Amino acid sequence: MNWDDLRILLALVRSGSLTRASLMLGIDQSTVGRRLSALEAALGATLFLRSKSGLIPTETGEKLIADATEIERRTDHIAEIAATPVTEPVGELRVMGDHWVLDQLADRFLPRFLDQHPKVNVRLSAGKPSFAAWTAATVSLWFEDPPQMGEFAIKLTDVPFALYAAQGANPCALPWVAMLDDTASRRIPAKFLDTLRQGDEPIRFTGDDPNFLRRAIRHGLGKGVLPVCLAEGDPQLQRVGGQELQVLRPLHLHAHPDTVQSLRVQTTIRSLREAAPNLFCTPQKKGEAPMSLPATPAPHSA
C-alpha cells in the first residue's frame, strides 16, 4: 500500500462515486475502479458497499479512512512547516456552501486571496451541508444549519434579504417566485415570504438558487425575496417596500475540528471574517475590483 492508494480511498469517500472521484483526481474512472479492487484484494477486505445512492464505507473501510485522514493531516502539516516562510499557508483548501455564496467568493474574494497566498489551492464545492468526517482542510459557509458532531463554527455576518420585482412592473399584479425549501423547519427566506404572501396568491416559479429567482424576476415571472448583495445593484430590478420589507439571515462558517488549526484554514477564517460584511451585505458595483484583504500573517487561533 502507498500514499496514492490512500488518496484514491479518500477521493472515493469524499465524492461518493467512481466517476466523481476520477474527476477529482484527474484520472480515468476505470483506473480508480481497478486501484480500488487491487487495494481490497491486497487487504483481503471489502472497503465499500455499492448502492444506488453511491459508495458506502464498510466498518473496515471506515477504520482505514480514519487512518488515511490522519496521515493526510500530518502530511499537510509537514508541507506547512517546510514552506518558506514558515508562516505562509500551503496546500489545498476546500470551500463548501450554497452555489450563490460560492459565486460571491469567486467574484469578489478569491482573486485577491489567492494572489496573496500563492501556495494555497482552492476547491469550491456547492451542495447541501454534510459532516465532512473524511475531508481534508475544509471551511463551509451555511446559514441556519447548525454545526455537526463537534464542528468549529463562528458567525460571519447577517445577510439582508429583501423583496424585489422587475424594474417598472407593478408588484401588486405579479405572482410570486420562491426558493425551493423542502426542510421540515423552513428557512428564513421561506418564512419571510409566508408573512408577505396572501394565502391564495400563486407561486409561479421555484428554484434552489437565488440567481435562478433573480432571472425569473427580471423577466417578469413574479416578485420574490433575494439577497440584497445580489439584487440591489441590478438595473433590471426594483426593490419593493423599502427597509421595512427586509429580513436578516445569519451566515456561519463551519470547520472540521481536525483541521481547524491548520494555517491555511486559520488564514481563510481570518480573511473571511473581515471580508464577509462587504461580500454579503453590500452589492457589487459594475467594474468593481476584488476587495482588498489584510496582508498581515494569519494568527493561529480563530
Beta strands, then each sheet from edge to edge (+ up, - down):
strand 1: 48-51
strand 2: 54-57
strand 3: 91-97
strand 4: 120-126
strand 5: 138-142
strand 6: 152-166
strand 7: 176-179
strand 8: 203-207
strand 9: 224-227
strand 10: 237-239
strand 11: 246-255
sheet 1: 1+ 2-
sheet 2: 4+ 3+ 5+ 11- 6+ 9-
sheet 3: 4+ 3+ 5+ 11- 6+ 10-
sheet 4: 7+ 8+
end
